[in-house]
Amino acid sequence: MTRTIHGVVHGKTIQLDEDLGVAEGQAVEVQVRVITAAANWGEGLRRCAGALADDPHWEAIMTEIYEDRKRDTRREVPE
């Protein structure tokens, strides 16, 4: 059986987020992979905001997209 379960290290003890479902005293093999702290949600967007500010074509592209979305694409229903 191989499963991935997250936990937190406290000295020589790893406190798991959920029960392993393994009998008390059962020998197990453990592989540890350090998980980097996740950035706050939206942090990536904030870091890349303005990345295209110096692109001379960006404003025209966004204007075209905006205008295209405003266009009425519904067909008229024949009576």
N, CA, C and O atoms as a GROMACS GRO file, in nm:
protein
  316
    1MET      N    1   0.085  -0.118   0.000
    1MET     CA    2   0.000   0.000   0.000
    1MET      C    3   0.089   0.124   0.000
    1MET      O    4   0.179   0.136   0.083
    2THR      N    5   0.064   0.216  -0.091
    2THR     CA    6   0.136   0.343  -0.095
    2THR      C    7   0.033   0.455  -0.094
    2THR      O    8  -0.060   0.456  -0.175
    3ARG      N    9   0.051   0.550  -0.003
    3ARG     CA   10  -0.040   0.664   0.007
    3ARG      C   11   0.041   0.790   0.033
    3ARG      O   12   0.153   0.784   0.085
    4THR      N   13  -0.015   0.903  -0.003
    4THR     CA   14   0.045   1.031   0.029
    4THR      C   15  -0.041   1.098   0.134
    4THR      O   16  -0.160   1.124   0.111
    5ILE      N   17   0.018   1.124   0.249
    5ILE     CA   18  -0.053   1.190   0.359
    5ILE      C   19   0.034   1.304   0.407
    5ILE      O   20   0.155   1.288   0.424
    6HIS      N   21  -0.025   1.418   0.429
    6HIS     CA   22   0.050   1.535   0.475
    6HIS      C   23   0.057   1.539   0.626
    6HIS      O   24  -0.028   1.482   0.695
    7GLY      N   25   0.157   1.604   0.676
    7GLY     CA   26   0.173   1.618   0.820
    7GLY      C   27   0.269   1.731   0.851
    7GLY      O   28   0.317   1.801   0.762
    8VAL      N   29   0.295   1.748   0.981
    8VAL     CA   30   0.382   1.854   1.029
    8VAL      C   31   0.487   1.793   1.121
    8VAL      O   32   0.455   1.710   1.205
    9VAL      N   33   0.613   1.835   1.105
    9VAL     CA   34   0.723   1.784   1.186
    9VAL      C   35   0.729   1.859   1.318
    9VAL      O   36   0.723   1.982   1.322
   10HIS      N   37   0.741   1.784   1.427
   10HIS     CA   38   0.761   1.838   1.562
   10HIS      C   39   0.879   1.762   1.622
   10HIS      O   40   0.861   1.657   1.683
   11GLY      N   41   0.999   1.814   1.604
   11GLY     CA   42   1.118   1.743   1.652
   11GLY      C   43   1.136   1.616   1.572
   11GLY      O   44   1.150   1.620   1.450
   12LYS      N   45   1.137   1.500   1.642
   12LYS     CA   46   1.152   1.371   1.574
   12LYS      C   47   1.017   1.307   1.543
   12LYS      O   48   1.012   1.193   1.497
   13THR      N   49   0.910   1.377   1.567
   13THR     CA   50   0.775   1.325   1.545
   13THR      C   51   0.710   1.397   1.428
   13THR      O   52   0.725   1.518   1.411
   14ILE      N   53   0.637   1.321   1.346
   14ILE     CA   54   0.558   1.379   1.238
   14ILE      C   55   0.412   1.359   1.273
   14ILE      O   56   0.365   1.246   1.284
   15GLN      N   57   0.339   1.469   1.290
   15GLN     CA   58   0.197   1.464   1.320
   15GLN      C   59   0.122   1.464   1.188
   15GLN      O   60   0.126   1.563   1.114
   16LEU      N   61   0.053   1.354   1.158
   16LEU     CA   62  -0.017   1.339   1.031
   16LEU      C   63  -0.154   1.406   1.035
   16LEU      O   64  -0.216   1.415   1.141
   17ASP      N   65  -0.199   1.452   0.920
   17ASP     CA   66  -0.328   1.518   0.909
   17ASP      C   67  -0.446   1.421   0.916
   17ASP      O   68  -0.559   1.462   0.941
   18GLU      N   69  -0.420   1.294   0.894
   18GLU     CA   70  -0.528   1.195   0.897
   18GLU      C   71  -0.474   1.062   0.946
   18GLU      O   72  -0.353   1.041   0.949
   19ASP      N   73  -0.564   0.972   0.983
   19ASP     CA   74  -0.527   0.840   1.032
   19ASP      C   75  -0.474   0.755   0.917
   19ASP      O   76  -0.530   0.756   0.807
   20LEU      N   77  -0.366   0.682   0.943
   20LEU     CA   78  -0.308   0.597   0.838
   20LEU      C   79  -0.391   0.472   0.810
   20LEU      O   80  -0.386   0.418   0.700
   21GLY      N   81  -0.466   0.428   0.907
   21GLY     CA   82  -0.540   0.305   0.890
   21GLY      C   83  -0.450   0.183   0.900
   21GLY      O   84  -0.479   0.078   0.843
   22VAL      N   85  -0.340   0.198   0.972
   22VAL     CA   86  -0.243   0.090   0.990
   22VAL      C   87  -0.247   0.048   1.137
   22VAL      O   88  -0.264   0.132   1.226
   23ALA      N   89  -0.231  -0.081   1.161
   23ALA     CA   90  -0.236  -0.133   1.297
   23ALA      C   91  -0.124  -0.074   1.383
   23ALA      O   92  -0.014  -0.050   1.334
   24GLU      N   93  -0.153  -0.052   1.511
   24GLU     CA   94  -0.055  -0.002   1.607
   24GLU      C   95   0.064  -0.098   1.612
   24GLU      O   96   0.045  -0.219   1.624
   25GLY      N   97   0.185  -0.045   1.602
   25GLY     CA   98   0.306  -0.127   1.608
   25GLY      C   99   0.350  -0.180   1.473
   25GLY      O  100   0.456  -0.242   1.463
   26GLN      N  101   0.272  -0.157   1.368
   26GLN     CA  102   0.308  -0.204   1.234
   26GLN      C  103   0.430  -0.127   1.184
   26GLN      O  104   0.434  -0.005   1.193
   27ALA      N  105   0.528  -0.198   1.131
   27ALA     CA  106   0.646  -0.134   1.074
   27ALA      C  107   0.609  -0.071   0.940
   27ALA      O  108   0.536  -0.131   0.861
   28VAL      N  109   0.658   0.048   0.915
   28VAL     CA  110   0.631   0.118   0.790
   28VAL      C  111   0.760   0.179   0.738
   28VAL      O  112   0.855   0.198   0.814
   29GLU      N  113   0.763   0.210   0.609
   29GLU     CA  114   0.874   0.281   0.549
   29GLU      C  115   0.824   0.421   0.515
   29GLU      O  116   0.716   0.436   0.460
   30VAL      N  117   0.903   0.523   0.548
   30VAL     CA  118   0.859   0.661   0.530
   30VAL      C  119   0.954   0.733   0.435
   30VAL      O  120   1.076   0.726   0.451
   31GLN      N  121   0.898   0.802   0.337
   31GLN     CA  122   0.975   0.891   0.251
   31GLN      C  123   0.926   1.032   0.279
   31GLN      O  124   0.806   1.057   0.280
   32VAL      N  125   1.018   1.124   0.303
   32VAL     CA  126   0.980   1.260   0.338
   32VAL      C  127   1.016   1.354   0.224
   32VAL      O  128   1.128   1.350   0.173
   33ARG      N  129   0.922   1.437   0.186
   33ARG     CA  130   0.944   1.540   0.085
   33ARG      C  131   0.896   1.671   0.145
   33ARG      O  132   0.780   1.682   0.185
   34VAL      N  133   0.982   1.769   0.152
   34VAL     CA  134   0.947   1.898   0.210
   34VAL      C  135   0.858   1.975   0.113
   34VAL      O  136   0.889   1.986  -0.006
   35ILE      N  137   0.749   2.027   0.165
   35ILE     CA  138   0.655   2.106   0.085
   35ILE      C  139   0.683   2.252   0.116
   35ILE      O  140   0.680   2.295   0.231
   36THR      N  141   0.710   2.329   0.011
   36THR     CA  142   0.736   2.471   0.032
   36THR      C  143   0.606   2.540   0.068
   36THR      O  144   0.498   2.499   0.025
   37ALA      N  145   0.617   2.644   0.146
   37ALA     CA  146   0.498   2.718   0.189
   37ALA      C  147   0.429   2.777   0.066
   37ALA      O  148   0.493   2.841  -0.017
   38ALA      N  149   0.301   2.756   0.057
   38ALA     CA  150   0.223   2.809  -0.055
   38ALA      C  151   0.209   2.960  -0.039
   38ALA      O  152   0.186   3.011   0.071
   39ALA      N  153   0.221   3.029  -0.149
   39ALA     CA  154   0.202   3.174  -0.146
   39ALA      C  155   0.055   3.203  -0.124
   39ALA      O  156  -0.030   3.118  -0.149
   40ASN      N  157   0.026   3.321  -0.080
   40ASN     CA  158  -0.114   3.362  -0.062
   40ASN      C  159  -0.184   3.355  -0.197
   40ASN      O  160  -0.126   3.382  -0.301
   41TRP      N  161  -0.314   3.318  -0.192
   41TRP     CA  162  -0.390   3.306  -0.315
   41TRP      C  163  -0.389   3.439  -0.387
   41TRP      O  164  -0.413   3.544  -0.326
   42GLY      N  165  -0.361   3.437  -0.516
   42GLY     CA  166  -0.359   3.557  -0.597
   42GLY      C  167  -0.224   3.626  -0.601
   42GLY      O  168  -0.206   3.723  -0.674
   43GLU      N  169  -0.129   3.576  -0.523
   43GLU     CA  170   0.003   3.638  -0.520
   43GLU      C  171   0.070   3.633  -0.657
   43GLU      O  172   0.138   3.728  -0.695
   44GLY      N  173   0.052   3.525  -0.730
   44GLY     CA  174   0.110   3.514  -0.863
   44GLY      C  175   0.055   3.619  -0.958
   44GLY      O  176   0.129   3.676  -1.038
   45LEU      N  177  -0.074   3.645  -0.947
   45LEU     CA  178  -0.134   3.750  -1.031
   45LEU      C  179  -0.078   3.887  -0.996
   45LEU      O  180  -0.050   3.969  -1.084
   46ARG      N  181  -0.062   3.911  -0.865
   46ARG     CA  182  -0.007   4.040  -0.824
   46ARG      C  183   0.137   4.058  -0.873
   46ARG      O  184   0.177   4.169  -0.910
   47ARG      N  185   0.215   3.950  -0.872
   47ARG     CA  186   0.354   3.959  -0.916
   47ARG      C  187   0.366   3.984  -1.065
   47ARG      O  188   0.459   4.051  -1.110
   48CYS      N  189   0.271   3.929  -1.144
   48CYS     CA  190   0.283   3.946  -1.289
   48CYS      C  191   0.201   4.064  -1.341
   48CYS      O  192   0.204   4.094  -1.460
   49ALA      N  193   0.128   4.131  -1.253
   49ALA     CA  194   0.050   4.247  -1.295
   49ALA      C  195   0.144   4.353  -1.352
   49ALA      O  196   0.244   4.388  -1.289
   50GLY      N  197   0.111   4.400  -1.466
   50GLY     CA  198   0.195   4.502  -1.530
   50GLY      C  199   0.306   4.444  -1.615
   50GLY      O  200   0.388   4.518  -1.669
   51ALA      N  201   0.309   4.311  -1.628
   51ALA     CA  202   0.415   4.248  -1.706
   51ALA      C  203   0.411   4.292  -1.852
   51ALA      O  204   0.514   4.295  -1.918
   52LEU      N  205   0.293   4.325  -1.902
   52LEU     CA  206   0.278   4.366  -2.041
   52LEU      C  207   0.260   4.517  -2.055
   52LEU      O  208   0.222   4.566  -2.161
   53ALA      N  209   0.288   4.591  -1.949
   53ALA     CA  210   0.266   4.736  -1.951
   53ALA      C  211   0.348   4.806  -2.058
   53ALA      O  212   0.305   4.907  -2.113
   54ASP      N  213   0.466   4.753  -2.089
   54ASP     CA  214   0.553   4.816  -2.187
   54ASP      C  215   0.533   4.761  -2.329
   54ASP      O  216   0.602   4.803  -2.421
   55ASP      N  217   0.440   4.668  -2.346
   55ASP     CA  218   0.415   4.610  -2.477
   55ASP      C  219   0.331   4.708  -2.558
   55ASP      O  220   0.218   4.737  -2.519
   56PRO      N  221   0.382   4.759  -2.670
   56PRO     CA  222   0.308   4.860  -2.746
   56PRO      C  223   0.180   4.806  -2.810
   56PRO      O  224   0.092   4.885  -2.845
   57HIS      N  225   0.167   4.676  -2.827
   57HIS     CA  226   0.051   4.617  -2.893
   57HIS      C  227  -0.057   4.572  -2.795
   57HIS      O  228  -0.168   4.540  -2.836
   58TRP      N  229  -0.025   4.569  -2.667
   58TRP     CA  230  -0.116   4.512  -2.566
   58TRP      C  231  -0.248   4.588  -2.557
   58TRP      O  232  -0.354   4.526  -2.550
   59GLU      N  233  -0.244   4.718  -2.558
   59GLU     CA  234  -0.367   4.797  -2.547
   59GLU      C  235  -0.460   4.769  -2.665
   59GLU      O  236  -0.581   4.757  -2.646
   60ALA      N  237  -0.406   4.759  -2.785
   60ALA     CA  238  -0.488   4.730  -2.904
   60ALA      C  239  -0.550   4.591  -2.894
   60ALA      O  240  -0.666   4.571  -2.930
   61ILE      N  241  -0.473   4.495  -2.844
   61ILE     CA  242  -0.525   4.358  -2.829
   61ILE      C  243  -0.640   4.356  -2.730
   61ILE      O  244  -0.744   4.296  -2.757
   62MET      N  245  -0.622   4.420  -2.615
   62MET     CA  246  -0.726   4.422  -2.513
   62MET      C  247  -0.850   4.498  -2.560
   62MET      O  248  -0.962   4.459  -2.527
   63THR      N  249  -0.831   4.605  -2.635
   63THR     CA  250  -0.944   4.681  -2.689
   63THR      C  251  -1.024   4.595  -2.786
   63THR      O  252  -1.147   4.596  -2.785
   64GLU      N  253  -0.953   4.520  -2.871
   64GLU     CA  254  -1.020   4.431  -2.966
   64GLU      C  255  -1.101   4.324  -2.894
   64GLU      O  256  -1.214   4.296  -2.932
   65ILE      N  257  -1.045   4.266  -2.790
   65ILE     CA  258  -1.116   4.164  -2.712
   65ILE      C  259  -1.240   4.225  -2.647
   65ILE      O  260  -1.348   4.165  -2.649
   66TYR      N  261  -1.225   4.343  -2.590
   66TYR     CA  262  -1.336   4.412  -2.524
   66TYR      C  263  -1.448   4.440  -2.623
   66TYR      O  264  -1.565   4.414  -2.595
   67GLU      N  265  -1.413   4.493  -2.738
   67GLU     CA  266  -1.514   4.524  -2.840
   67GLU      C  267  -1.582   4.397  -2.892
   67GLU      O  268  -1.702   4.397  -2.916
   68ASP      N  269  -1.505   4.291  -2.909
   68ASP     CA  270  -1.560   4.165  -2.956
   68ASP      C  271  -1.660   4.107  -2.857
   68ASP      O  272  -1.761   4.049  -2.897
   69ARG      N  273  -1.634   4.123  -2.730
   69ARG     CA  274  -1.725   4.072  -2.628
   69ARG      C  275  -1.854   4.153  -2.621
   69ARG      O  276  -1.958   4.100  -2.582
   70LYS      N  277  -1.848   4.279  -2.657
   70LYS     CA  278  -1.968   4.364  -2.655
   70LYS      C  279  -2.060   4.335  -2.773
   70LYS      O  280  -2.179   4.363  -2.765
   71ARG      N  281  -2.007   4.280  -2.883
   71ARG     CA  282  -2.086   4.253  -3.002
   71ARG      C  283  -2.197   4.153  -2.973
   71ARG      O  284  -2.174   4.052  -2.905
   72ASP      N  285  -2.314   4.180  -3.023
   72ASP     CA  286  -2.428   4.091  -3.006
   72ASP      C  287  -2.413   3.974  -3.105
   72ASP      O  288  -2.416   3.996  -3.226
   73THR      N  289  -2.397   3.855  -3.056
   73THR     CA  290  -2.376   3.739  -3.143
   73THR      C  291  -2.501   3.651  -3.155
   73THR      O  292  -2.497   3.544  -3.216
   74ARG      N  293  -2.612   3.697  -3.096
   74ARG     CA  294  -2.734   3.617  -3.106
   74ARG      C  295  -2.797   3.632  -3.244
   74ARG      O  296  -2.799   3.741  -3.301
   75ARG      N  297  -2.848   3.523  -3.296
   75ARG     CA  298  -2.917   3.527  -3.424
   75ARG      C  299  -3.064   3.558  -3.400
   75ARG      O  300  -3.121   3.524  -3.297
   76GLU      N  301  -3.123   3.622  -3.498
   76GLU     CA  302  -3.266   3.650  -3.487
   76GLU      C  303  -3.344   3.525  -3.518
   76GLU      O  304  -3.311   3.449  -3.609
   77VAL      N  305  -3.449   3.504  -3.440
   77VAL     CA  306  -3.534   3.385  -3.458
   77VAL      C  307  -3.642   3.421  -3.559
   77VAL      O  308  -3.715   3.519  -3.540
   78PRO      N  309  -3.653   3.342  -3.667
   78PRO     CA  310  -3.758   3.371  -3.768
   78PRO      C  311  -3.896   3.347  -3.707
   78PRO      O  312  -3.915   3.253  -3.629
   79GLU      N  313  -3.990   3.432  -3.742
   79GLU     CA  314  -4.125   3.418  -3.689
   79GLU      C  315  -4.211   3.327  -3.769
   79GLU      O  316  -4.328   3.307  -3.735
   0.00000   0.00000   0.00000
